Amino acid sequence: MAKRTGIITDTDCYLFGEGTHYEIYEKLGAHPVVRNGKQGVYFAVWAPHAQAVSVTGDFTGWSEEGVSMSPIGTSGIFEVFTSKAKPGELYKYVILTKKGERIYKADPFAFWAELRPGTASRVAPVSAFRWKDDKWIGRRRESLPTLGPLSIYEVHLGSWKKNGDEFLSYRELAKELAAYIKEMGYTHVEIMGLLEYPFDGSWGYQVTGYYAPTSRYGTPDDFRYFIDYLHRKGIGVILDWVPAHFPRDAHGLADFDGEPLYEYADSRKGEHPDWGTKIFDYSKHEVSNFLIANALYWVEQFHVDGLRVDAVASMLYLDYGKQDGQWVPNIHGGNENLEAIEFFKHLNSIMKRRNPGSMVIAEESTAWPKVTEPPEYDGLGFTFKWNMGWMHDFLEYMKLDPYFRKFNHGKMTFGMTYACSENFILVLSHDEVVHLKCSMLEKMPGYPADKFANLKAGYTFMMGHPGKKLLFMGQEFGQLREWSEERELDWFLLKEPLHKDLQEYFRDLLHLYKKYPAFYGRDYDWSGFEWINCDDADRSIFSFVRISPTGRNNLLFVCNFTPMERSDYRVGVPKKGRYTLLLDNAHGLLDKAEQTVFVSEKKPCDGRKYSFAYPLPPYGTAIFKY
């Protein structure tokens, strides 16, 4: 390849072809530059099947010819510099296919996009934003996420709060959301589908602009402000990321240069029949590079603290959601997507090496082994995995009439048989409160007061159980209606005493969680958890302890899942000593004047030498420090 004078060098082309150009977004896409003393924009796009490519937009009056682009050797990349274009203008690529058709495509590497229903890309100016979160980033680089507290508030920005029918901006959301998260006590916020997408009803999970934060709430620099502001308030930010599939929209990645490019060419590998979407071709180095550079882009250029990877199982299994004849086995005859496996190992290795302390979280719904084991031990290398099995068992139990819970006691204990097999996050996500599944409160049995008491008991059990935590917005105060992206949460419910009480109780749980390392310090160590009594099925009572890394300020949990008062309740304890009641669901978090100290007696109970009596109210929960 002849030596060139453009922005893209021979080395860039070589690394992109190898799949290891981790800053390829600095070369492909639209970049305001000065060439030969002239200000303009440099455009570059990968379209190896195209006969010819040009770029058109506001600066050409959207003429079909546009500005003709030149191919770079055999790389499949086309480039051009034009002084006609300037930042803020809309543009698309005009691709002449092998069949002689002209198709208009948005830029896969665009940093900014036109607000829907428009589908053009927008030339982003060079960012003028100045970060002020150095202390946060420094602490993150020194941290080990598995050992620290992680309580995540999952949020859909467009429906958390609204201004009438209008979205709040990134800058408005930063201040309101940070204040709420800080008051409640969450450590992180997870933002649902923020990469640019055309259809509101997809919730951001059908992406057309992987490098562009959605324009619904403002500019890329507005989004940088959002993250910087939350960091300065001590709040981490996790983004949902969708490398599993992409939509068929005409302006998007599907058949990008007139034939399959980003997707597998064989429809049995390249399409999801149930979802009507395309599957990325992980065997192509350039496609893998597009995605891995994208993951790094959000962490390194936007300072996000982690990515939650959507639909991992659909990537790992070639037959996911498919019938016989709709999929192709791998070279060994199995149903594992060997290329996706290597993609994950590559992604997670490079992320950990370049950005220590950042997180990559798998939404993986099967028993695939070693999801959070390092690649050097033949694992996929994720930091955490969503615990979908625990979520399913927990909700099935919580929905039962209390009378029937004694026959399903094992649903609440089974999770401990595998709790340390992966680095799990316990999740009650948006997927559990849509499509006629009911809100968390409405899943609960009984009269209204019973529903609130049930939910408080359930949340206490969840916070005490090993694993990091995630709760979807609105469920902390007992949202009644199922979630809809079309309206804001029902904040007016907080005028009702039961809803306000639930919110305050969950706030107390979150603050207690952050205060005591017993909650989180040994989440993935068998020595950090011990059942006191996991067999009290007839009374549907669970008791267990969480042990801190230092052995000090350990915690004892008691949860009663029936409306029966147990005034004669006695709980066995691990050792002789004093047990201080920190929180119960009748009073919430107790201050020192209210805290009751229970002194153990030498009375055998629950297989222990020592115990103490504690009158357990209906649906009663209690957390003791010892």
C-alpha positions as CSV (number, residue, x, y, z in Angstrom):
1,M,0.0,0.0,0.0
2,A,1.5,3.3,-1.0
3,K,2.4,5.8,1.7
4,R,-0.3,8.3,2.3
5,T,-0.6,11.8,3.6
6,G,-4.2,11.5,5.0
7,I,-5.3,11.1,8.6
8,I,-5.5,7.3,8.2
9,T,-2.1,5.7,7.8
10,D,-1.0,2.2,6.7
11,T,-0.6,1.3,10.3
12,D,-4.2,2.3,11.0
13,C,-5.4,0.1,8.2
14,Y,-3.3,-2.8,9.3
15,L,-4.4,-2.6,13.0
16,F,-8.1,-2.3,11.9
17,G,-7.7,-5.3,9.7
18,E,-6.2,-7.2,12.7
19,G,-9.0,-6.1,15.0
20,T,-6.7,-4.3,17.4
21,H,-7.1,-0.6,16.6
22,Y,-8.6,0.4,20.0
23,E,-8.8,4.1,19.0
24,I,-10.2,3.5,15.5
25,Y,-12.9,6.0,16.3
26,E,-10.3,8.7,16.1
27,K,-9.8,8.0,12.4
28,L,-13.1,6.7,11.1
29,G,-16.2,9.0,11.2
30,A,-16.4,12.8,10.9
31,H,-13.6,14.9,12.4
32,P,-13.3,18.7,12.2
33,V,-9.7,19.4,11.2
34,V,-7.5,22.1,9.5
35,R,-5.9,21.0,6.2
36,N,-3.6,23.3,4.2
37,G,-4.8,26.2,6.2
38,K,-8.5,25.4,5.6
39,Q,-11.0,24.4,8.2
40,G,-13.3,21.6,7.3
41,V,-14.2,18.0,8.1
42,Y,-12.4,14.8,7.4
43,F,-14.8,11.9,6.7
44,A,-13.8,8.2,6.6
45,V,-16.0,5.1,6.4
46,W,-15.5,1.4,6.0
47,A,-17.5,0.0,3.1
48,P,-15.4,-2.7,1.3
49,H,-18.2,-4.0,-0.9
50,A,-19.1,-0.5,-2.4
51,Q,-18.3,0.5,-5.9
52,A,-18.1,4.1,-4.8
53,V,-18.9,6.3,-1.8
54,S,-19.6,10.0,-1.3
55,V,-20.7,12.1,1.6
56,T,-23.7,14.4,1.4
57,G,-25.5,16.6,3.8
58,D,-26.4,20.2,4.7
59,F,-23.1,21.3,3.1
60,T,-24.1,19.9,-0.3
61,G,-27.8,20.7,-0.2
62,W,-28.2,17.0,0.1
63,S,-27.3,16.4,-3.5
64,E,-27.1,12.8,-4.6
65,E,-23.6,13.2,-5.9
66,G,-22.3,14.7,-2.7
67,V,-18.5,14.9,-2.2
68,S,-16.8,12.0,-3.7
69,M,-14.6,9.9,-1.4
70,S,-11.4,8.0,-2.3
71,P,-10.6,4.4,-1.5
72,I,-7.5,3.7,0.7
73,G,-5.8,0.8,-1.1
74,T,-7.4,-2.5,-0.4
75,S,-8.6,-1.6,3.2
76,G,-12.2,-1.1,2.2
77,I,-12.0,2.4,3.8
78,F,-13.0,5.5,1.8
79,E,-11.9,9.0,2.9
80,V,-12.3,12.7,2.0
81,F,-11.6,16.1,3.4
82,T,-14.0,18.9,2.5
83,S,-13.8,22.5,3.6
84,K,-17.5,22.8,2.8
85,A,-18.6,20.9,5.9
86,K,-18.6,22.3,9.4
87,P,-19.5,21.2,12.9
88,G,-23.2,20.8,13.7
89,E,-24.2,20.0,10.1
90,L,-26.1,16.8,9.2
91,Y,-24.7,14.3,6.8
92,K,-25.0,10.7,5.4
93,Y,-22.9,8.5,3.2
94,V,-24.2,7.7,-0.3
95,I,-23.0,4.2,-1.2
96,L,-23.1,2.9,-4.7
97,T,-23.5,-0.9,-4.3
98,K,-22.2,-3.6,-6.6
99,K,-25.8,-3.9,-8.0
100,G,-25.7,-0.2,-9.0
101,E,-28.1,1.0,-6.3
102,R,-27.5,4.1,-4.3
103,I,-28.3,3.8,-0.6
104,Y,-28.0,6.4,2.1
105,K,-26.4,5.4,5.4
106,A,-25.8,7.1,8.7
107,D,-22.2,7.0,9.9
108,P,-21.4,4.0,12.1
109,F,-18.8,6.1,13.9
110,A,-20.8,9.3,14.2
111,F,-20.4,11.0,17.6
112,W,-23.7,12.8,17.3
113,A,-27.0,12.1,15.6
114,E,-30.1,13.9,14.4
115,L,-33.0,13.8,16.8
116,R,-35.6,11.2,15.8
117,P,-37.5,10.9,13.6
118,G,-34.6,12.2,11.6
119,T,-31.9,9.6,10.8
120,A,-28.9,11.6,9.7
121,S,-25.6,11.8,11.5
122,R,-24.3,15.2,12.7
123,V,-20.8,16.5,12.7
124,A,-19.8,16.8,16.3
125,P,-17.5,19.7,17.2
126,V,-14.2,18.9,19.0
127,S,-15.3,18.6,22.6
128,A,-14.7,21.7,24.7
129,F,-15.6,19.9,27.9
130,R,-13.2,20.0,30.8
131,W,-13.4,17.1,33.2
132,K,-13.4,17.7,37.0
133,D,-13.7,14.1,38.2
134,D,-9.9,13.4,38.6
135,K,-10.3,12.2,42.2
136,W,-13.1,9.8,41.2
137,I,-11.2,8.3,38.3
138,G,-8.1,8.0,40.5
139,R,-10.0,6.1,43.2
140,R,-11.6,3.9,40.5
141,R,-8.3,2.8,39.1
142,E,-7.2,1.7,42.6
143,S,-10.5,-0.1,43.4
144,L,-11.6,-3.8,43.2
145,P,-15.3,-3.7,42.4
146,T,-15.9,-7.2,43.7
147,L,-14.8,-6.2,47.2
148,G,-16.7,-2.9,47.5
149,P,-20.3,-1.9,47.9
150,L,-22.4,-1.9,44.7
151,S,-26.1,-0.9,44.9
152,I,-27.4,0.1,41.5
153,Y,-30.4,2.2,40.6
154,E,-31.5,1.2,37.1
155,V,-33.0,4.2,35.3
156,H,-34.6,5.0,32.0
157,L,-33.8,8.7,31.6
158,G,-36.8,9.6,29.5
159,S,-39.4,8.4,31.9
160,W,-37.7,8.9,35.4
161,K,-39.1,12.4,35.4
162,K,-40.5,14.7,32.7
163,N,-41.2,18.3,32.2
164,G,-44.8,17.9,31.1
165,D,-44.5,15.9,27.9
166,E,-40.9,17.0,27.3
167,F,-37.8,15.2,28.3
168,L,-35.5,16.6,30.9
169,S,-32.0,17.5,29.5
170,Y,-28.8,15.7,30.5
171,R,-27.9,18.7,32.6
172,E,-31.3,18.9,34.4
173,L,-31.2,15.2,35.0
174,A,-27.7,15.3,36.4
175,K,-28.7,17.6,39.3
176,E,-32.1,16.0,40.0
177,L,-30.9,12.4,39.7
178,A,-27.7,12.9,41.7
179,A,-29.7,14.6,44.5
180,Y,-32.1,11.6,44.6
181,I,-29.5,8.9,44.4
182,K,-27.4,10.6,47.1
183,E,-30.4,10.9,49.4
184,M,-31.4,7.3,48.8
185,G,-27.9,5.9,49.3
186,Y,-27.3,4.0,46.0
187,T,-23.7,3.8,44.9
188,H,-24.3,3.7,41.1
189,V,-26.8,4.5,38.5
190,E,-27.3,2.2,35.5
191,I,-28.7,4.0,32.4
192,M,-30.9,2.0,30.1
193,G,-30.3,2.2,26.3
194,L,-28.5,5.5,25.7
195,L,-26.7,4.9,22.5
196,E,-28.6,6.5,19.7
197,Y,-31.7,4.6,18.6
198,P,-34.7,5.5,16.3
199,F,-37.7,4.0,18.1
200,D,-38.6,5.0,21.7
201,G,-40.5,1.8,22.3
202,S,-37.2,-0.2,21.9
203,W,-36.0,1.4,25.2
204,G,-32.6,1.9,23.5
205,Y,-31.9,-1.7,22.8
206,Q,-32.1,-1.4,19.0
207,V,-29.1,0.8,18.4
208,T,-28.2,2.6,15.2
209,G,-25.6,5.0,16.5
210,Y,-23.1,3.2,18.7
211,Y,-20.8,6.1,19.2
212,A,-23.5,8.8,19.8
213,P,-25.3,9.4,23.1
214,T,-28.9,9.9,22.2
215,S,-29.9,13.5,21.2
216,R,-33.2,13.2,23.0
217,Y,-31.6,14.8,26.1
218,G,-28.9,17.0,24.6
219,T,-25.4,17.1,23.1
220,P,-22.4,14.8,23.7
221,D,-20.9,17.4,25.9
222,D,-24.1,17.7,27.8
223,F,-23.8,13.9,28.5
224,R,-20.2,14.4,29.6
225,Y,-21.4,17.0,32.0
226,F,-24.0,14.5,33.3
227,I,-21.3,11.9,34.1
228,D,-18.8,14.4,35.5
229,Y,-21.5,15.8,37.8
230,L,-22.5,12.4,39.2
231,H,-18.9,11.5,39.7
232,R,-18.3,14.7,41.7
233,K,-21.3,13.7,43.8
234,G,-19.7,10.3,44.5
235,I,-22.0,8.3,42.2
236,G,-20.8,5.8,39.6
237,V,-22.4,5.5,36.1
238,I,-23.0,2.2,34.2
239,L,-24.3,2.2,30.6
240,D,-26.3,-0.5,29.0
241,W,-24.4,-1.8,25.9
242,V,-25.8,-3.9,23.1
243,P,-23.2,-5.8,21.0
244,A,-25.6,-8.8,20.5
245,H,-27.7,-7.4,17.6
246,F,-28.8,-4.3,15.7
247,P,-32.0,-3.3,13.8
248,R,-32.8,-3.5,10.1
249,D,-33.5,0.2,9.8
250,A,-32.5,1.4,6.3
251,H,-30.1,4.1,7.6
252,G,-28.3,1.7,10.0
253,L,-25.7,-1.0,9.9
254,A,-27.9,-3.7,8.1
255,D,-26.5,-4.5,4.6
256,F,-24.4,-1.4,5.1
257,D,-22.6,-1.4,1.7
258,G,-25.3,-3.2,-0.2
259,E,-24.7,-6.6,1.3
260,P,-24.0,-8.1,4.8
261,L,-21.0,-6.3,6.3
262,Y,-21.5,-5.9,10.1
263,E,-23.8,-9.0,10.2
264,Y,-23.1,-12.7,9.3
265,A,-24.0,-13.2,5.7
266,D,-25.7,-16.6,6.4
267,S,-29.1,-15.6,7.7
268,R,-29.0,-18.7,10.0
269,K,-26.2,-17.0,11.9
270,G,-27.0,-13.4,11.1
271,E,-30.6,-13.0,12.1
272,H,-32.7,-13.3,15.2
273,P,-36.1,-14.8,14.1
274,D,-37.9,-13.7,17.3
275,W,-36.5,-10.2,17.4
276,G,-36.3,-9.3,13.7
277,T,-32.8,-8.0,14.2
278,K,-29.3,-8.7,12.7
279,I,-26.5,-10.5,14.6
280,F,-22.9,-9.0,14.5
281,D,-20.4,-11.1,12.6
282,Y,-17.8,-11.6,15.4
283,S,-15.5,-13.5,13.0
284,K,-14.7,-10.3,11.1
285,H,-11.8,-8.5,12.7
286,E,-13.1,-5.1,11.7
287,V,-16.5,-5.8,13.2
288,S,-15.0,-7.0,16.5
289,N,-12.8,-3.9,16.4
290,F,-15.8,-1.7,15.9
291,L,-17.4,-3.1,19.1
292,I,-14.4,-3.4,21.3
293,A,-13.2,0.2,20.4
294,N,-16.8,1.3,21.2
295,A,-16.7,-0.2,24.7
296,L,-13.4,1.5,25.3
297,Y,-14.7,4.7,23.9
298,W,-17.5,5.0,26.5
299,V,-15.1,4.2,29.4
300,E,-12.2,6.3,28.2
301,Q,-13.8,9.2,26.4
302,F,-16.9,9.6,28.6
303,H,-15.5,8.2,31.9
304,V,-18.3,5.7,32.4
305,D,-17.5,3.2,35.2
306,G,-18.9,0.2,33.6
307,L,-20.9,-1.4,30.8
308,R,-23.8,-3.8,31.3
309,V,-23.8,-6.1,28.3
310,D,-27.3,-6.9,27.1
311,A,-28.4,-10.4,26.0
312,V,-25.1,-12.2,26.4
313,A,-26.8,-15.6,26.2
314,S,-28.0,-14.8,22.7
315,M,-24.4,-14.2,21.6
316,L,-23.0,-17.4,23.2
317,Y,-25.5,-19.9,21.8
318,L,-25.9,-20.3,18.0
319,D,-29.4,-21.8,18.5
320,Y,-30.6,-19.1,20.9
321,G,-34.3,-18.5,20.0
322,K,-34.1,-20.7,17.0
323,Q,-35.7,-23.9,15.8
324,D,-34.0,-26.8,14.0
325,G,-32.9,-25.7,10.6
326,Q,-32.7,-22.1,11.6
327,W,-29.1,-22.3,12.9
328,V,-25.7,-23.7,11.9
329,P,-23.5,-25.7,14.4
330,N,-19.9,-24.7,15.0
331,I,-16.9,-26.5,13.5
332,H,-17.1,-29.1,16.4
333,G,-20.8,-29.7,15.8
334,G,-21.8,-27.8,19.0
335,N,-24.2,-24.9,19.6
336,E,-21.6,-22.5,21.1
337,N,-20.6,-19.4,19.1
338,L,-16.8,-19.8,19.3
339,E,-16.3,-16.4,17.7
340,A,-18.5,-14.6,20.3
341,I,-16.5,-16.4,23.1
342,E,-13.2,-15.1,21.7
343,F,-14.8,-11.7,21.3
344,F,-15.7,-11.6,25.0
345,K,-12.3,-12.8,26.1
346,H,-10.7,-10.1,24.0
347,L,-13.0,-7.4,25.2
348,N,-12.7,-8.1,28.9
349,S,-8.9,-8.6,28.8
350,I,-8.3,-5.3,27.0
351,M,-10.8,-3.4,29.2
352,K,-9.2,-4.7,32.4
353,R,-5.7,-3.9,31.2
354,R,-6.4,-0.4,30.0
355,N,-9.1,0.6,32.6
356,P,-8.5,-1.1,35.9
357,G,-11.4,-0.6,38.3
358,S,-14.0,-0.4,35.5
359,M,-16.7,-3.1,35.2
360,V,-18.1,-5.2,32.4
361,I,-21.4,-6.9,33.5
362,A,-23.0,-9.8,31.8
363,E,-26.8,-10.2,31.5
364,E,-26.4,-13.9,31.0
365,S,-29.5,-16.1,31.7
366,T,-28.1,-19.6,31.5
367,A,-25.7,-21.8,33.4
368,W,-22.8,-21.0,31.1
369,P,-19.7,-21.8,33.2
370,K,-16.9,-19.3,34.2
371,V,-18.6,-16.1,33.0
372,T,-16.7,-14.1,35.6
373,E,-13.5,-16.2,35.6
374,P,-10.4,-14.6,33.9
375,P,-9.7,-15.6,30.3
376,E,-6.4,-17.1,31.4
377,Y,-8.5,-19.7,33.3
378,D,-10.7,-20.2,30.3
379,G,-13.4,-17.9,31.6
380,L,-15.1,-15.1,29.7
381,G,-13.6,-12.4,31.9
382,F,-16.7,-10.4,33.0
383,T,-16.5,-8.5,36.3
384,F,-20.0,-9.5,37.3
385,K,-23.0,-11.6,36.1
386,W,-26.6,-10.9,36.6
387,N,-28.1,-13.6,38.8
388,M,-31.3,-14.4,36.8
389,G,-31.8,-17.8,38.6
390,W,-32.0,-16.1,42.0
391,M,-34.3,-13.4,40.6
392,H,-36.7,-16.0,39.2
393,D,-36.9,-18.1,42.4
394,F,-37.2,-15.0,44.6
395,L,-40.1,-13.6,42.6
396,E,-41.9,-17.0,42.4
397,Y,-41.7,-17.2,46.2
398,M,-42.7,-13.6,46.9
399,K,-45.8,-13.9,44.7
400,L,-47.2,-16.8,46.7
401,D,-49.9,-16.6,49.3
402,P,-48.0,-16.9,52.6
403,Y,-49.8,-20.1,53.3
404,F,-48.1,-21.8,50.4
405,R,-44.7,-20.5,51.1
406,K,-43.9,-23.3,53.5
407,F,-44.1,-25.7,50.5
408,N,-41.7,-23.6,48.5
409,H,-39.1,-22.8,51.2
410,G,-36.3,-24.0,49.0
411,K,-36.8,-21.3,46.4
412,M,-35.3,-18.8,48.9
413,T,-32.4,-21.1,50.0
414,F,-31.4,-22.7,46.7
415,G,-29.5,-19.6,45.6
416,M,-26.9,-20.2,48.3
417,T,-25.9,-23.5,46.7
418,Y,-24.2,-21.6,43.8
419,A,-23.8,-18.0,45.2
420,C,-20.0,-18.1,45.0
421,S,-19.7,-19.8,41.6
422,E,-19.7,-16.4,39.9
423,N,-19.5,-12.8,40.8
424,F,-23.2,-12.2,40.9
425,I,-25.4,-9.2,41.0
426,L,-28.9,-9.7,42.4
427,V,-31.3,-8.0,40.0
428,L,-34.9,-6.8,40.0
429,S,-34.7,-5.0,36.7
430,H,-37.1,-3.3,34.3
431,D,-37.8,-6.6,32.6
432,E,-39.7,-7.8,35.7
433,V,-42.1,-4.9,35.7
434,V,-43.4,-4.8,32.1
435,H,-45.5,-6.9,29.7
436,L,-48.2,-7.8,32.3
437,K,-45.7,-9.0,34.9
438,C,-47.0,-6.3,37.3
439,S,-44.9,-3.8,39.3
440,M,-43.0,-5.2,42.3
441,L,-45.7,-4.1,44.7
442,E,-48.5,-5.5,42.7
443,K,-46.8,-8.9,42.6
444,M,-47.1,-9.2,46.3
445,P,-50.1,-11.1,47.8
446,G,-52.7,-9.7,50.2
447,Y,-54.4,-6.4,51.1
448,P,-52.5,-3.2,50.4
449,A,-50.8,-3.1,53.8
450,D,-49.8,-6.7,53.4
451,K,-48.2,-5.9,50.0
452,F,-46.0,-3.3,51.5
453,A,-45.0,-5.5,54.4
454,N,-44.2,-8.3,52.0
455,L,-42.0,-6.1,49.9
456,K,-40.1,-4.7,52.8
457,A,-39.4,-8.2,54.0
458,G,-38.3,-9.2,50.5
459,Y,-36.0,-6.3,50.1
460,T,-34.4,-7.0,53.4
461,F,-33.7,-10.6,52.4
462,M,-32.3,-9.4,49.1
463,M,-29.9,-6.8,50.7
464,G,-28.7,-9.5,53.2
465,H,-28.1,-12.2,50.6
466,P,-24.6,-12.4,49.1
467,G,-24.2,-10.6,45.8
468,K,-24.2,-6.9,44.6
469,K,-27.7,-5.3,44.2
470,L,-29.8,-3.7,41.4
471,L,-33.3,-2.3,41.6
472,F,-35.3,-0.7,38.8
473,M,-36.6,2.9,39.4
474,G,-39.9,3.3,41.0
475,Q,-39.8,0.0,42.8
476,E,-38.2,1.6,45.8
477,F,-41.4,3.5,46.6
478,G,-43.9,0.9,45.4
479,Q,-44.9,2.0,41.9
480,L,-48.4,0.6,41.3
481,R,-48.5,0.7,37.5
482,E,-46.2,-1.3,35.3
483,W,-43.4,0.8,33.8
484,S,-44.0,2.6,30.5
485,E,-41.4,4.6,28.6
486,E,-44.2,7.0,27.6
487,R,-44.8,8.6,31.1
488,E,-42.8,9.5,34.1
489,L,-42.9,7.5,37.4
490,D,-45.9,8.0,39.6
491,W,-44.1,10.3,42.1
492,F,-47.4,11.5,43.4
493,L,-47.7,8.2,45.3
494,L,-45.1,9.5,47.8
495,K,-48.0,11.6,49.3
496,E,-49.4,8.3,50.5
497,P,-48.0,7.1,53.9
498,L,-47.4,3.5,52.9
499,H,-45.5,4.5,49.7
500,K,-43.4,7.0,51.6
501,D,-42.7,4.5,54.4
502,L,-41.5,1.9,51.9
503,Q,-39.2,4.5,50.2
504,E,-37.7,5.5,53.6
505,Y,-37.3,1.9,54.6
506,F,-35.4,1.0,51.4
507,R,-33.3,4.2,51.9
508,D,-32.4,3.0,55.4
509,L,-31.4,-0.4,54.0
510,L,-29.1,1.2,51.3
511,H,-27.4,3.5,53.9
512,L,-26.9,0.5,56.2
513,Y,-25.5,-1.5,53.3
514,K,-22.8,1.1,52.5
515,K,-21.9,1.5,56.2
516,Y,-21.2,-2.1,57.1
517,P,-18.7,-4.1,55.0
518,A,-20.4,-7.4,56.2
519,F,-23.0,-6.6,53.5
520,Y,-20.6,-6.7,50.6
521,G,-16.9,-7.4,51.6
522,R,-17.2,-11.2,51.3
523,D,-19.9,-11.5,48.7
524,Y,-18.0,-14.2,46.7
525,D,-16.3,-15.9,49.7
526,W,-18.1,-18.9,51.3
527,S,-16.8,-17.7,54.7
528,G,-18.8,-14.5,54.4
529,F,-22.2,-16.2,54.9
530,E,-23.7,-18.7,57.3
531,W,-27.2,-19.9,57.7
532,I,-28.6,-19.9,61.3
533,N,-31.7,-21.7,60.2
534,C,-32.6,-22.4,56.6
535,D,-35.1,-25.2,57.5
536,D,-37.8,-23.3,59.3
537,A,-40.3,-23.9,56.5
538,D,-43.4,-24.3,58.6
539,R,-43.0,-20.8,59.9
540,S,-41.4,-19.4,56.7
541,I,-38.7,-17.7,58.7
542,F,-35.1,-17.4,57.5
543,S,-32.1,-16.4,59.7
544,F,-28.5,-16.0,58.6
545,V,-25.4,-14.1,59.3
546,R,-23.0,-12.0,57.1
547,I,-19.4,-11.9,58.3
548,S,-17.3,-8.9,57.6
549,P,-13.7,-9.1,56.1
550,T,-12.3,-8.0,59.5
551,G,-14.6,-10.2,61.6
552,R,-15.9,-7.1,63.3
553,N,-19.4,-5.6,63.0
554,N,-20.9,-8.8,61.7
555,L,-24.6,-8.9,61.0
556,L,-27.5,-11.2,61.9
557,F,-30.6,-11.2,59.7
558,V,-34.1,-12.5,60.6
559,C,-36.9,-12.4,58.0
560,N,-40.5,-13.6,58.7
561,F,-42.5,-14.2,55.5
562,T,-45.9,-14.8,57.0
563,P,-48.5,-12.4,58.6
564,M,-48.2,-14.5,61.8
565,E,-46.7,-12.8,64.9
566,R,-44.1,-15.0,66.6
567,S,-43.9,-13.4,70.1
568,D,-42.1,-16.5,71.4
569,Y,-39.4,-16.4,68.7
570,R,-35.9,-17.3,69.6
571,V,-32.9,-17.2,67.3
572,G,-29.6,-19.1,67.7
573,V,-26.5,-17.1,67.5
574,P,-22.9,-17.9,66.4
575,K,-21.3,-16.8,69.7
576,K,-21.9,-15.5,73.2
577,G,-22.2,-11.8,73.3
578,R,-24.3,-8.7,72.7
579,Y,-26.5,-8.3,69.6
580,T,-27.6,-4.7,68.8
581,L,-30.8,-4.2,66.8
582,L,-29.9,-1.8,63.9
583,L,-33.0,-1.9,61.8
584,D,-36.5,-3.5,61.7
585,N,-39.3,-3.0,59.3
586,A,-41.6,-1.6,61.9
587,H,-39.3,1.4,62.7
588,G,-36.7,1.5,60.0
589,L,-33.1,2.5,60.9
590,L,-32.8,3.0,64.6
591,D,-30.7,5.7,66.1
592,K,-28.5,4.9,69.2
593,A,-31.2,6.0,71.6
594,E,-33.7,3.5,70.1
595,Q,-31.3,0.6,69.6
596,T,-32.0,-2.4,71.8
597,V,-29.2,-4.7,72.9
598,F,-30.0,-8.4,73.2
599,V,-27.6,-10.4,75.3
600,S,-27.3,-14.1,74.3
601,E,-28.2,-16.8,76.8
602,K,-26.8,-20.3,77.1
603,K,-30.0,-21.8,75.7
604,P,-29.6,-24.2,72.7
605,C,-31.5,-23.1,69.6
606,D,-31.1,-23.6,65.8
607,G,-28.2,-26.0,66.6
608,R,-26.3,-23.3,68.5
609,K,-25.3,-23.2,72.1
610,Y,-26.4,-19.6,72.5
611,S,-29.5,-17.8,71.6
612,F,-31.8,-14.8,72.5
613,A,-35.5,-14.2,72.3
614,Y,-36.8,-11.5,69.9
615,P,-40.6,-11.0,69.4
616,L,-41.0,-11.2,65.7
617,P,-44.0,-9.3,64.3
618,P,-46.0,-10.3,61.2
619,Y,-43.7,-10.0,58.2
620,G,-41.1,-8.9,60.6
621,T,-37.5,-8.4,59.7
622,A,-34.6,-7.4,61.8
623,I,-30.9,-6.8,61.4
624,F,-28.6,-7.1,64.4
625,K,-24.9,-6.1,64.7
626,Y,-22.6,-8.3,66.7
